[in-house]
Amino acid sequence: MSAPVGSPQQYWQANLRLLIICLIIWFVVSYGFGIILVEPLNSIQIGGYKLGFWFAQQGSIYVFVALIFYYAWRMNKYDREFHVHED
């Protein structure tokens, strides 16, 4: 087994940075697009539904699920980088 590349503090900082970025993206999509920018977005229609309505009802959920997969993928890369993966 090889020695860790970074310290546990660096691993935790990388984890927190990734988590904060994902939460900011989710906040912008759910609160920004679904509530604050709903009126301008409602002028655009996709599949017969107004875009602002779509973001408020489904878009933020889809983005959240995509962020979960991205977070898991990126954390697997961090785990390998810091030699804490479970193979």
N, C-alpha and C positions, 0 to 999 in steps of 0.2 A: 504494500500500500504506500502510495507516495504522500509526501507532506502537503498540507493545505497550501494553496497559492496565496490566499488572503486570510485575514483574521476573521474571527466570528463577528466582530464589529463591522467590518467591511461587507460581509455577507448580509448582515441585518440592515445596513444602510442601503444596499442595493435592493433588497426586498421592500423596504419602506418607500424608496423612491419609485419603484415600479407600482406599488399599491397606490400611492398618492396620484401618480399620473393616470392610472386606470379610473380612480374615483373622480378625478377632475373631468375626464372625458365623459363618464357616465352622468355627472352632474350637469355638464353643459348640454348634453343631448336630452336628458329627461326634464330638467328645470328650464334651461334656456330655450330649447326648441319646442318643448311641450307646453310651456306656460308663457314665458316672456315674448318669444318670437312667433307665437301661434298665429297672430293676425297676418303678418306678412307671408308666412308660410302657407296660410290657407288659400292664397291666390293661386297656388300650384296644386294641381290635382294628379294623383297617381291611382290608376285603377278605379276611378270614380270617387275616390275619397280625397278630402283636402289634406295636404301634407302636414299641416299643424295638428290636425286631429289624429292623423296616423302616428305621428311621433308621440303624442300624448297617450294613445291607446296601445300601440304595439311597438313602435320604433325604439323606445327606450328599453323595452324588454329584449328585443333582438340585439341591441348594442350591448346590453349587460351580459347576455349569454356569450356573445363574441368575445367580450373582454375576459370572461372566465376562461375560455379556451386559450386566449392569448396569454393570460397570466400563468396558466399551468405550463404552457410551452416555454415561456421565458424563464420561469422558475426552474424548469428542468435544465435549461442551459446554464443558469446560475449555479445549480447544484453540481453540475459537471465541472464548471469553471473553478468552483471553490472546493471540489473534491468531497462533497457531502452527499453524492447521489447514492441511490439504493439499487444496485443491479443484481 
